[in-house]
Amino acid sequence: MIKMAVIGFGNIGSGLVQLVTENAEVIEKDLGCKLEIKYIVDIRDFKGHPLESKIVKDFNVVLEDPEVSIVAEMIGGSHPAFDFSLAALKAGKSVVTSNKEVVANFGEVLLKAAKENKVAYLFEAAVGGAIPIIRPMRESLSSDVINEINGILNGTTNFILTKMLSDGMSFDDALQLSRDLGYAEANPSADVDGIDSCRKIAILSALAYGKVFSCDKISTQGIRNISRRDAEDAAKMSCAIKLIAHTEKMSDGKILIDVAPKFTEIDSPLYSVSDVFNGILISAKASGDLMFYGRGAGKIPTAGAVLADIAEIVKHISIGQIPPVLWKRAEDAELFDSKLQMTRFYCRVKGDKTPEGVSIISSKDGETSFVTAVTNEYETEKMLENFVCVSKIRFM
């Protein structure tokens, strides 16, 4: 029998407990042994709950119990999630998590601790929810050269942008609808400002290139300034606006990482990824283009990805440690300036005049929109110096 502890009995934590309980027979058949949740750690009271006897408030109870070999960290945020995870690894317990903030901020420390203590630190659910992306990158693509990754990594923003394009909704109305449907939090900043996507692409970039960059150094733009007019102009060009998280190794060896709303053309596999779904497009030297698609969030789908990590750990107990993944904290100088990236730009300016050499898309309500030739953001900003710019969006 394998005994584990769940840290945090919120949305994902309760989903994991539900899966382990309801699927006990299937899990035992798959693993060849029973999986028991011995403890649920949460500072709240759960009087009368069917699992009340398993709930403890002190994490040290888990640390000091030699029977617990796996800890599922489902707290969220950086602290105490990082502190609990590190302590568990040092105590010889494997850790699984869905916490992208901890993985992005402290992944190199936790992966090193896992290796030193001959245990595992797995985080499949930290990116893409139920979409299997971490494991394929860690195993199937580990010997391949990854050229670049483009992803729609946040379901809430994708839902909002879809509603703006397909239903002609304003940003505010689409955001409110996403709240009403339970997709957006009361404070949606992490989603709509691109923070959530930034953490996720930092993780994918680290898996691809072995170096993790501090999220506050990564160029990150959200979707608050996207308007219905922008969406209408995108449709005229057979494009859709998507919040795209991108990483790529440049010819000079530096890593380009950015998160921004981008015009995504109809021939891109990401164009048709709509509503709350996520899509991740990997371009690799040997494997070519690979597309991963599915629900990027949700209580049960995400809990299912956590359970898959637990199953992997259990299955490897009898044959030795899971091959460790290690990466280093990157220096700021190793990050490529995203403003030097060559692409086209969609711009909307006040008035009916435009710079020379651009393609006009529309002119109404005192504003004119156009598309530039392939250039970089510095040159585009210089081009717009004598104009009042209302909107500026890159092409993917």
C-alpha positions as CSV (number, residue, x, y, z in Angstrom):
1,M,0.0,0.0,0.0
2,I,1.2,3.5,-0.9
3,K,0.2,6.2,1.6
4,M,0.1,9.9,0.6
5,A,-0.9,13.3,2.0
6,V,-2.9,16.1,0.2
7,I,-1.8,19.6,1.2
8,G,-4.7,22.0,0.7
9,F,-8.4,20.9,0.5
10,G,-9.6,23.5,-2.0
11,N,-10.8,23.1,-5.5
12,I,-8.0,21.0,-7.0
13,G,-7.2,19.2,-3.7
14,S,-10.7,18.1,-3.1
15,G,-10.9,17.0,-6.8
16,L,-7.8,14.8,-6.2
17,V,-9.4,13.3,-3.1
18,Q,-12.6,12.6,-5.0
19,L,-10.7,10.9,-7.8
20,V,-8.6,8.7,-5.5
21,T,-11.7,7.7,-3.6
22,E,-14.1,7.1,-6.4
23,N,-11.5,5.3,-8.7
24,A,-9.9,3.2,-6.0
25,E,-10.5,-0.1,-7.8
26,V,-9.2,1.2,-11.1
27,I,-6.2,2.8,-9.4
28,E,-5.3,-0.4,-7.6
29,K,-5.6,-2.5,-10.8
30,D,-3.3,0.0,-12.6
31,L,-0.7,0.4,-9.9
32,G,-0.8,-3.2,-8.5
33,C,-1.3,-1.8,-5.0
34,K,-3.7,0.3,-3.0
35,L,-3.3,4.1,-2.8
36,E,-4.4,5.6,0.5
37,I,-4.8,9.2,1.4
38,K,-3.6,9.2,5.0
39,Y,-3.7,12.9,5.7
40,I,-5.4,16.1,4.3
41,V,-3.7,19.2,5.6
42,D,-5.7,22.4,5.8
43,I,-5.9,25.2,8.3
44,R,-9.7,25.4,8.0
45,D,-12.3,23.4,10.0
46,F,-14.4,20.8,8.2
47,K,-16.8,19.8,11.0
48,G,-19.0,16.9,10.0
49,H,-17.1,16.2,6.7
50,P,-16.9,12.5,5.8
51,L,-13.1,12.8,5.8
52,E,-12.8,14.8,8.9
53,S,-10.7,12.1,10.7
54,K,-8.0,12.5,8.0
55,I,-7.8,16.3,8.2
56,V,-4.9,17.8,10.2
57,K,-3.7,21.4,10.5
58,D,0.0,20.8,11.2
59,F,2.1,19.9,8.2
60,N,4.8,18.5,10.6
61,V,2.5,15.5,11.2
62,V,3.1,14.6,7.5
63,L,6.8,15.2,7.6
64,E,7.3,13.1,10.7
65,D,5.3,10.1,9.4
66,P,7.5,7.6,7.6
67,E,4.5,5.9,6.1
68,V,3.8,8.9,3.9
69,S,5.9,8.6,0.7
70,I,4.0,11.1,-1.6
71,V,2.8,14.6,-0.9
72,A,0.4,16.4,-3.2
73,E,0.9,20.2,-2.8
74,M,-2.4,21.8,-3.8
75,I,-2.2,25.1,-1.9
76,G,-1.4,27.6,-4.6
77,G,0.8,30.7,-4.2
78,S,4.5,30.7,-3.4
79,H,4.5,30.4,0.4
80,P,4.0,28.2,2.3
81,A,3.7,25.9,-0.7
82,F,7.4,26.2,-1.6
83,D,8.5,25.7,2.0
84,F,6.3,22.6,2.5
85,S,7.4,21.1,-0.8
86,L,11.1,21.6,0.0
87,A,10.7,20.2,3.5
88,A,8.9,17.1,2.1
89,L,11.6,16.5,-0.5
90,K,14.3,16.7,2.1
91,A,12.3,14.3,4.3
92,G,12.5,11.8,1.5
93,K,9.0,12.2,0.2
94,S,8.1,12.7,-3.5
95,V,6.1,15.8,-4.3
96,V,3.5,16.4,-7.0
97,T,1.9,19.8,-7.6
98,S,-0.4,21.8,-9.9
99,N,1.1,25.0,-8.6
100,K,2.7,26.8,-11.6
101,E,3.7,29.8,-9.4
102,V,6.0,27.7,-7.3
103,V,7.4,25.7,-10.2
104,A,8.2,28.9,-12.2
105,N,9.7,30.7,-9.2
106,F,11.5,27.8,-7.4
107,G,11.6,24.9,-9.8
108,E,15.3,24.7,-10.0
109,V,15.6,24.5,-6.2
110,L,13.0,21.8,-5.8
111,L,14.2,19.7,-8.7
112,K,17.7,19.8,-7.3
113,A,16.4,18.8,-3.8
114,A,14.4,15.9,-5.4
115,K,17.6,14.6,-7.1
116,E,19.7,14.9,-3.9
117,N,17.2,13.0,-1.9
118,K,16.4,10.4,-4.5
119,V,12.7,11.3,-4.8
120,A,10.6,12.9,-7.5
121,Y,9.2,16.4,-8.0
122,L,6.5,16.2,-10.8
123,F,4.2,19.0,-12.0
124,E,2.2,17.8,-15.0
125,A,-0.9,19.8,-13.9
126,A,1.0,23.1,-13.7
127,V,0.7,23.7,-17.4
128,G,-2.3,22.9,-19.6
129,G,-4.5,21.3,-16.9
130,A,-5.5,17.9,-18.2
131,I,-3.4,18.2,-21.4
132,P,-0.3,15.9,-21.2
133,I,2.5,18.3,-22.1
134,I,5.1,18.1,-19.4
135,R,5.6,14.4,-19.6
136,P,6.0,14.3,-23.4
137,M,8.6,17.1,-23.2
138,R,10.4,15.4,-20.3
139,E,10.4,12.0,-22.0
140,S,9.5,11.8,-25.7
141,L,11.2,15.1,-26.7
142,S,14.1,15.0,-24.3
143,S,16.6,14.1,-27.1
144,D,15.0,16.3,-29.7
145,V,15.9,19.9,-30.4
146,I,12.9,22.2,-29.7
147,N,12.9,25.2,-32.0
148,E,10.0,27.1,-30.6
149,I,6.8,26.8,-28.6
150,N,3.6,28.8,-29.1
151,G,0.7,28.3,-26.8
152,I,-2.7,29.4,-25.7
153,L,-2.2,28.6,-22.0
154,N,-5.1,30.4,-20.3
155,G,-8.7,29.3,-20.8
156,T,-10.2,32.4,-19.3
157,T,-8.6,34.8,-21.7
158,N,-9.2,32.6,-24.6
159,F,-12.9,32.4,-23.7
160,I,-13.1,36.2,-23.5
161,L,-11.3,36.8,-26.8
162,T,-13.5,34.1,-28.4
163,K,-16.7,35.9,-27.3
164,M,-15.3,39.2,-28.5
165,L,-14.7,37.7,-32.0
166,S,-17.6,35.4,-32.4
167,D,-20.4,37.3,-30.5
168,G,-19.2,40.9,-30.9
169,M,-19.0,41.4,-27.1
170,S,-17.0,44.1,-25.4
171,F,-14.1,43.1,-23.2
172,D,-16.0,44.1,-20.1
173,D,-19.1,42.1,-21.0
174,A,-17.1,39.0,-22.0
175,L,-15.1,39.2,-18.7
176,Q,-18.4,39.4,-16.7
177,L,-19.8,36.4,-18.6
178,S,-16.6,34.5,-17.8
179,R,-17.1,35.3,-14.1
180,D,-20.8,34.3,-14.3
181,L,-19.8,30.9,-15.7
182,G,-17.1,30.4,-13.1
183,Y,-14.1,30.7,-15.4
184,A,-12.7,34.0,-14.1
185,E,-11.9,34.7,-10.5
186,A,-13.3,37.7,-8.6
187,N,-9.9,39.2,-9.2
188,P,-9.0,38.1,-12.7
189,S,-5.6,39.9,-12.9
190,A,-3.5,36.8,-13.1
191,D,-5.5,35.7,-16.2
192,V,-6.2,38.9,-18.1
193,D,-2.9,40.5,-17.4
194,G,-1.0,37.5,-18.7
195,I,0.7,36.5,-15.4
196,D,-0.7,33.0,-15.5
197,S,0.5,32.4,-19.1
198,C,3.9,33.9,-18.2
199,R,4.5,31.4,-15.4
200,K,3.4,28.5,-17.7
201,I,5.6,29.5,-20.6
202,A,8.6,30.0,-18.2
203,I,8.1,26.4,-17.2
204,L,7.8,25.1,-20.8
205,S,10.9,27.2,-21.8
206,A,12.9,25.7,-18.9
207,L,12.0,22.2,-20.0
208,A,12.9,23.0,-23.6
209,Y,16.2,24.8,-23.0
210,G,17.3,23.9,-19.4
211,K,17.1,27.5,-18.1
212,V,14.3,29.2,-16.2
213,F,13.9,32.9,-16.3
214,S,12.4,35.1,-13.6
215,C,8.8,35.9,-14.6
216,D,9.3,39.6,-13.9
217,K,11.9,39.8,-16.6
218,I,9.7,38.2,-19.3
219,S,7.8,40.6,-21.6
220,T,4.2,40.1,-20.6
221,Q,1.1,41.9,-22.0
222,G,-2.5,41.0,-21.2
223,I,-5.8,41.5,-23.0
224,R,-7.3,44.4,-21.1
225,N,-6.7,46.9,-24.0
226,I,-8.2,44.6,-26.7
227,S,-11.4,46.1,-28.1
228,R,-14.2,44.8,-30.2
229,R,-12.9,46.9,-33.1
230,D,-9.6,45.0,-32.9
231,A,-11.5,41.7,-33.1
232,E,-13.5,43.0,-36.1
233,D,-10.4,44.0,-37.9
234,A,-8.8,40.7,-37.2
235,A,-11.8,38.9,-38.7
236,K,-11.4,41.0,-41.9
237,M,-8.0,39.5,-42.3
238,S,-9.1,35.9,-41.5
239,C,-7.3,36.2,-38.2
240,A,-8.2,35.7,-34.6
241,I,-6.7,37.5,-31.6
242,K,-5.2,35.0,-29.1
243,L,-3.1,35.5,-26.0
244,I,0.0,33.7,-27.2
245,A,2.8,32.6,-24.9
246,H,6.0,32.1,-27.0
247,T,9.5,30.8,-26.4
248,E,12.3,30.3,-29.0
249,K,16.0,29.8,-29.0
250,M,17.5,32.5,-31.2
251,S,20.6,32.3,-33.5
252,D,22.8,34.1,-30.9
253,G,21.9,31.5,-28.3
254,K,19.7,33.8,-26.3
255,I,16.1,32.7,-25.4
256,L,13.1,34.7,-26.5
257,I,10.1,34.5,-24.2
258,D,7.1,36.7,-24.4
259,V,3.3,36.7,-23.7
260,A,1.1,39.0,-25.7
261,P,-2.2,39.2,-27.6
262,K,-1.3,38.4,-31.2
263,F,-3.1,38.2,-34.6
264,T,-3.2,34.5,-35.3
265,E,-3.8,33.6,-39.0
266,I,-6.3,31.1,-40.2
267,D,-3.6,28.6,-41.3
268,S,-2.2,28.3,-37.7
269,P,-3.4,25.3,-35.7
270,L,-4.0,27.7,-32.8
271,Y,-6.5,29.8,-34.8
272,S,-9.3,27.3,-34.1
273,V,-8.6,26.9,-30.4
274,S,-11.6,28.6,-28.9
275,D,-13.6,29.1,-25.7
276,V,-11.9,27.7,-22.5
277,F,-9.7,25.3,-24.4
278,N,-5.9,25.5,-24.5
279,G,-3.6,24.6,-27.4
280,I,0.2,24.2,-27.4
281,L,2.2,24.0,-30.6
282,I,5.7,22.7,-30.4
283,S,8.1,22.8,-33.3
284,A,11.0,20.3,-33.0
285,K,13.9,19.5,-35.3
286,A,13.2,15.8,-35.6
287,S,9.5,15.5,-34.6
288,G,8.3,18.5,-36.7
289,D,5.2,20.3,-35.5
290,L,3.3,18.8,-32.6
291,M,-0.1,20.1,-31.4
292,F,-1.4,19.5,-27.9
293,Y,-5.1,20.4,-27.3
294,G,-7.6,20.1,-24.5
295,R,-9.2,21.7,-21.5
296,G,-6.5,23.7,-19.7
297,A,-8.3,24.0,-16.4
298,G,-11.1,22.6,-14.2
299,K,-11.3,20.8,-10.9
300,I,-11.4,17.2,-12.1
301,P,-9.3,17.5,-15.3
302,T,-6.5,19.1,-13.4
303,A,-6.8,16.7,-10.5
304,G,-6.5,13.9,-13.1
305,A,-3.2,15.3,-14.2
306,V,-2.0,15.3,-10.6
307,L,-3.1,11.7,-10.2
308,A,-1.2,10.7,-13.3
309,D,2.0,12.1,-11.7
310,I,1.3,10.1,-8.5
311,A,0.8,6.9,-10.6
312,E,4.1,7.5,-12.4
313,I,5.9,7.7,-9.0
314,V,4.3,4.6,-7.7
315,K,5.1,2.6,-10.9
316,H,8.8,3.6,-10.6
317,I,9.2,2.6,-7.0
318,S,10.0,-1.0,-7.9
319,I,12.4,-0.1,-10.8
320,G,14.2,2.8,-9.4
321,Q,14.0,6.6,-9.4
322,I,12.3,8.6,-12.2
323,P,15.1,10.1,-14.3
324,P,15.5,13.6,-12.8
325,V,14.9,16.8,-14.7
326,L,17.2,19.7,-13.8
327,W,17.4,23.2,-14.9
328,K,19.3,26.4,-13.9
329,R,18.2,29.9,-13.0
330,A,19.1,32.0,-16.1
331,E,20.9,35.3,-16.1
332,D,19.0,38.3,-17.4
333,A,21.6,38.7,-20.1
334,E,20.5,35.4,-21.6
335,L,17.0,36.7,-22.4
336,F,16.5,38.0,-25.9
337,D,14.9,41.4,-26.2
338,S,11.4,40.7,-27.4
339,K,11.1,44.1,-29.1
340,L,13.7,43.0,-31.6
341,Q,11.5,40.1,-32.8
342,M,10.7,40.5,-36.5
343,T,7.0,40.4,-37.3
344,R,4.1,42.5,-38.7
345,F,2.1,44.8,-36.5
346,Y,-1.6,45.8,-36.5
347,C,-2.0,49.4,-35.5
348,R,-5.0,51.7,-35.0
349,V,-4.4,55.4,-34.8
350,K,-6.6,58.5,-34.4
351,G,-7.5,60.3,-37.6
352,D,-7.4,59.3,-41.2
353,K,-3.7,59.6,-41.9
354,T,-1.3,56.7,-41.7
355,P,2.5,56.2,-42.1
356,E,3.8,55.3,-45.5
357,G,4.1,51.8,-46.7
358,V,1.3,50.3,-44.6
359,S,-1.8,48.3,-45.6
360,I,-5.0,50.0,-44.5
361,I,-7.6,47.7,-42.9
362,S,-10.4,50.0,-41.9
363,S,-11.2,53.7,-41.3
364,K,-14.2,54.7,-39.3
365,D,-15.3,56.6,-36.1
366,G,-12.3,58.9,-36.5
367,E,-9.8,56.1,-36.4
368,T,-7.8,54.2,-39.0
369,S,-6.3,50.7,-38.7
370,F,-3.5,49.3,-40.8
371,V,-0.8,46.6,-40.9
372,T,2.9,47.2,-41.2
373,A,5.5,45.4,-43.2
374,V,7.7,42.9,-41.3
375,T,9.6,45.0,-38.8
376,N,10.4,45.1,-35.1
377,E,8.7,46.9,-32.2
378,Y,11.4,49.6,-31.9
379,E,10.9,50.6,-35.6
380,T,7.2,50.4,-35.2
381,E,7.3,52.8,-32.2
382,K,9.5,55.2,-34.2
383,M,7.0,55.0,-37.1
384,L,4.1,55.9,-34.8
385,E,5.9,58.9,-33.1
386,N,3.7,61.5,-34.9
387,F,0.4,59.6,-34.5
388,V,-1.9,59.0,-31.6
389,C,-1.8,55.2,-31.3
390,V,-4.9,53.5,-29.9
391,S,-4.0,49.9,-30.4
392,K,-0.8,48.0,-31.4
393,I,-0.9,44.2,-31.7
394,R,1.8,41.8,-33.1
395,F,1.2,39.1,-35.6
396,M,2.1,35.6,-34.3
